Amino acid sequence: MAGALGPHGFPQPGRGYVFVSKLLGASMLFWMLYRGKKDGPVLL
């Protein structure tokens, strides 16, 4: 992951950025489903 960061520490658009965005999206979706099962539909 050393080459995935730009000169200012921000991830360059590329495979690293796509991986991080997919990971964040999947975790948010999982959290929404988990909360929905516990407390009913929260953000739907």
N, C-alpha and C positions, 0 to 999 in steps of 0.2 A: 504493500500500500504506500510505499515511499514515493512512487511516481504519480500517484493519483491526485496529489495536492499541487495547487498552482503556486506561484511565487509569493502570494499573500496568505496562504493557508486555506484558501477556498478550493473545493474540489472542482477540477476542470470538467466541462461537459464531455462525457465519455462513458466507459464501462463502469467506472467507480460511481459516477453520479446516478446512472441507471440502477445500479445495484442498491445504492442507499435509498433511492426513491421507492423502489419496489419493496425494500425491507420496511420502510416507514409506512407505506400504504398497507402492507399486509398486517403489520402490527396494529395499526389503527382500526382496520376492518375487524381483526380478531377481537380487539378490545370492545368495539361496538357490539359485536355479537355476544360477547361474554356478559357485558352489562345488560344487554337486552334479555338474556336468559334469566338473569338474577332479578332485575328491577322492572321488567317489561320494556316495551319499546321506548328508548331514551331519545335517540337522535334520528328517528325514522319519520 
